[in-house]
Amino acid sequence: MSDQDRIVVVEDDDEIRTLLREYLCENQCHVRDFADGQGMWAALREDDRVDVIVLDLMLPGEDGLTLCKRLSIDPATQDIPVIMLTARRGETDRIIGLEMGADDYLTKPFSPRELLARIHSVLRRSRAMPRDNHPREPREYRFAGWKLDVKAQRLTSPGGVDVTLTSGEFIMLLAFLKHPSEVLNRDQIMEAYRNRESSIFERSIDVQVGRVRRRLQDDPKEPKIIKTVWGKGYILDCRVDVS
């Protein structure tokens, strides 16, 4: 391989994790390894490219199935193939893992050589799939002096201050940024929450819009960024640049 495949290994067993890291590195892979999901998410925020995630089922904190589901619904990570590792041999666990978005499933004990073969296999499949219909999410949106880092879900004010967003606030703001100068009705806003970590009810849309406005320091009486279009919905009324 002229260009190393970039692998993230998430495994809480130190011995297995070390074995896999050393074997994959010996076979021209670039490997970052972590004992839990928290480390994995940090790596994904820092690294512009990850080719495969090797994910153990039983982990401290969030388990592998939960992490796999989150990876599969996040636009920034949903195209990264996932190979799940487990000590369980039940068919039910394997099926659930695949339904959660895993691309392959390997039962312990296994040989590092077999894992490498699975990695090559899922990479061949993923790279053969056309991507034109699934464009990558922009990394950053810039609007009215504000910046939204999509991967880190971090909002930064015109003065350079980071503003914390809840998951629901992030989803709503991202929906507006994807459709600048377009009126979004309640159905369109609710659609943005489908299959995401957060959900919203029609009666709470106005409340959530109010919260996003407060994050943006947008005067609720005379908003200049997210405006109300009476009888129709809401509109992000400013220019949006992406990168």
Secondary structure, 3 states (H helix, E strand, C coil): CCCCEEEEEECCCHHHHHHHHHHHHHCCEEEEEECCHHHHHHHHHHCCCCCEEEEECCCCCCCHHHHHHHHHHCCCCCCCCEEEEECCCCHHHHHHHHHCCCCEEEECCCCHHHHHHHHHHHHHHHHHCCCCCCCCCCCEEEECCEEEECCCCEEECCCCCEECCCHHHHHHHHHHHHCCCCEECHHHHHHHCCCCCCCCCHHHHHHHHHHHHHHCCCCCCCCCCEEEECCCEEEECCCEEEC
